[in-house]
Amino acid sequence: MAPYETLCRLTRETAILQSIEALIGWDERTYMPPAAGEYRAEQMTYLAGIVHQRRTDKRIGELLGELATSPLTKDKHSDEATTIRQLQRDYIKQIKLPQTLVEELTRASVLGQQAWVEARKNNDFPSFAPHVKKLFELKRQQAEALGYKSCPYDALLDDFEPDALTADVAKVLADLRKDLVPLVQAIAQAKKRPDASILTREYPTAGQEAFGKAAAAAVGFDFHRGRLDVTHHPFCSGMGPHDCRLTTRYDEHFFPSALFGTLHEAGHGMYDQGLRPELYGLPPGMYVSLGIHESQSRMWENLVGRSRAFWQHFFPKFRETFSSARDVSLDNFYFAINSVQPSLIRVEADEATYNLHIIVRFELEQALLSGDLPVDDLPGAWREKYQQYLGIEPTDDADGCLQDVHWSAALIGYFPTYSLGNLYAAQFFEQADKDLGGLATQFSCGDFAPLLQWLQRNIHHRGQCHTAAELIQLVTHKPLTHAPLIRHLRAKLEPLYGLA
């Protein structure tokens, strides 16, 4: 067998093992009985060790060495060149990581997530703190093993947003914050206010589930290749080219939580379902970065799901499903779901203040990683940051530093990709609106296929053939900028609040 075909075969076999890892990880966070937690950690640790052995096999290195200067690499953006280039990148990173560290990180993250569930439920940060200490220590070891340009956080950020540097992300967030804060301040001083109590009426779980599934299917999530379940913290997990699992959580007295969480995860799912299935496991059949992945989830959640056009189509079904909302007008409901109000919970934050939640986490996890912030001081530091950036602070840790699953799962470096995703989403959406001749008219008629097909053509089908920076330039003809997001927020919020 030729070297390239051999490399692809070995890589696809490893992808099968990784899909099994994903499946038992999904089960652990949905249906696994609590008593099985410790053994599940051993199962996942064992699999992670096998996967690491395969990714660092000398045979992989030899094949990549043979292929590095082959004619297959001539066209940088071809499927073959992308496969060779990206697998070489992965191989170089993986051989720097000791297998013992990979296994210990897996075990610690599985046990950490189980501890987090109980700690959040019981508002008990002290019981969770030892897990945070261990996980951050292991991530420091990972950063040192990989090496970095300027700071250890660079090495961890690269796992989620390849080639991104901490300093560059910090500048992007600072530029965004500079234009965002005056808008939020102007809204806070506006006399016109929404009736947000509309959203806290009684919305039975059964109705929310049916409505959410119908909305996800309408925008394009294929339930023949996926499903929706309940968990403590919503996520999307792909176990293969035709097996994508979404999760959400329900609150009968806060309607936005489940619906927008479901649309968010459906956005992730549609990206996974839009990747070329015949290339599953190979770089051209994989997502390019988490920032780009988050652009898809944030786009469907906010730029589509919170648009007036979306609700012009769905509002009659909403009032039919929920008797508590029969007296609500579309105008009042639309204003309510786009209410701007500093809040404690990131996943329920409005579009305007959401990125301030990310800045808090971005700064705190850097301080935790460097050791400048002792873990035991995290709850207090969290409250201080929330007071500084949002003018509010949590009264307990469950709604404070325990609200997110990420640190318990060793996902340090993930949070900035949410803000990058917001920026990518607005810029992609603005271009799609131009290319497709006005998305609002299509949405109001319940036609979401043109946007999804545009995303599939321009983003999903390209896999990792382009970097995130190359992709945004290729699709929108401009480098990444926060201007489209600010334009979107002003165009929506200023009329609602009487500022226009």
Secondary structure, DSSP 8 states (H G I E B T S, - for coil): --HHHHHHHHHHHHHHHHHHHHHHHHHHTTT--GGGHHHHHHHHHHHHHHHHHHHT-HHHHHHHHHHTTSGGGSSTTSHHHHHHHHHHHHHHHHTTS-HHHHHHHHHHHHHHHHHHHHHHHHT-HHHHHHHHHHHHHHHHHHHHHH--SSSHHHHHHHHHSTT--HHHHHHHHHHHHHHHHHHHHHHHH-S----GGGGGS---HHHHHHHHHHHHHHHT--TTSEEEEE-SS--EEEEETTEEEEEE---TT-HHHHHHHHHHHHHHHHHHHHS-GGGTTSGGGS-S-HHHHHHHHHIIIIIITTSHHHHHHHHHHHHHH-GGGTT--HHHHHHHHT-----S-GGG--HHHHHHHHHHHHHHHHHHHHTSS-GGGHHHHHHHHHHHHHS---SSSTTTTTS-SGGGGT-TT-THHHHHHHHHHHHHHHHHHHHHT-HHHHHHTT--HHHHHHHHHHTGGGTTSS-HHHHHHHHHSS---SHHHHHHHHHHHHHHTT--
